[in-house]
Amino acid sequence: MNSEQATVLVKDILTGIVPDADFGPIGPDTDFRQALELDSLDFLSFVEQLSEQAHCRLDEDDYARLTTLGSSTELLIERTASGD
């Protein structure tokens, strides 16, 4: 998975959870959990869907890296490249 594919996947999943999500003001280092007002259940749904659609394992230790577009994209690229 490349950077563009990973970013599109993250945004698509977030849009499914928050249909009116506006990514205009959300930069690569913006905490999207806060910007999109995701609660705990929304975030868990995001993690589960991301893991399923990217075909990679995401553990609780990864949650800190799943809060910005940039770090989420980096993590997906790492995991899909290594087959984790």
C-alpha positions as CSV (number, residue, x, y, z in Angstrom):
1,M,0.0,0.0,0.0
2,N,1.4,3.4,-0.9
3,S,0.8,6.7,0.9
4,E,-2.0,7.9,-1.3
5,Q,-3.9,4.6,-1.0
6,A,-3.4,4.6,2.8
7,T,-4.6,8.2,3.1
8,V,-7.7,7.5,1.0
9,L,-8.5,4.5,3.0
10,V,-8.3,6.4,6.3
11,K,-10.4,9.2,5.0
12,D,-13.0,6.8,3.5
13,I,-13.4,5.0,6.8
14,L,-13.6,8.2,8.8
15,T,-16.3,9.5,6.3
16,G,-18.3,6.4,6.9
17,I,-18.2,7.1,10.7
18,V,-18.6,10.9,10.4
19,P,-20.5,11.4,7.1
20,D,-20.2,15.2,7.2
21,A,-16.4,15.1,7.9
22,D,-14.6,18.1,6.5
23,F,-11.0,17.3,5.8
24,G,-10.1,20.7,4.6
25,P,-8.9,22.0,7.9
26,I,-7.4,18.7,8.9
27,G,-3.7,18.6,8.0
28,P,-1.4,15.5,8.3
29,D,-0.5,16.3,11.9
30,T,-4.0,17.4,13.1
31,D,-5.6,15.1,15.7
32,F,-8.6,14.0,13.7
33,R,-10.1,12.3,16.8
34,Q,-10.5,15.8,18.3
35,A,-11.3,17.6,15.1
36,L,-14.0,15.2,14.1
37,E,-15.2,14.7,17.7
38,L,-14.8,10.9,17.6
39,D,-15.9,9.3,20.8
40,S,-14.4,6.0,22.1
41,L,-16.8,3.8,20.2
42,D,-16.3,5.7,17.0
43,F,-12.5,5.3,17.3
44,L,-12.8,1.6,18.0
45,S,-15.0,1.2,14.9
46,F,-12.4,3.2,12.9
47,V,-9.6,0.9,14.1
48,E,-11.6,-2.3,13.4
49,Q,-12.6,-1.2,9.9
50,L,-9.0,0.0,9.1
51,S,-7.6,-3.3,10.2
52,E,-10.1,-5.3,8.3
53,Q,-9.9,-3.3,5.1
54,A,-6.1,-2.9,5.1
55,H,-5.7,-6.6,6.0
56,C,-3.3,-5.9,8.8
57,R,-3.3,-6.3,12.5
58,L,-3.7,-3.2,14.7
59,D,-3.2,-3.5,18.4
60,E,-4.0,-1.3,21.3
61,D,-0.3,-0.2,21.3
62,D,-0.9,1.3,17.9
63,Y,-3.8,3.6,19.0
64,A,-1.5,6.5,19.7
65,R,-0.3,6.4,16.0
66,L,-3.9,6.3,14.7
67,T,-4.9,9.9,15.7
68,T,-3.5,11.9,12.7
69,L,-3.7,11.3,8.9
70,G,0.1,11.3,8.7
71,S,0.8,8.8,11.4
72,S,-2.1,6.6,10.4
73,T,-0.8,6.5,6.9
74,E,2.7,5.7,8.0
75,L,1.5,2.9,10.2
76,L,-0.6,1.4,7.4
77,I,2.3,1.5,5.0
78,E,4.6,-0.2,7.5
79,R,2.1,-2.9,8.4
80,T,1.1,-3.7,4.8
81,A,4.7,-3.8,3.7
82,S,5.8,-6.1,6.5
83,G,2.7,-8.3,6.3
84,D,1.8,-7.8,10.0
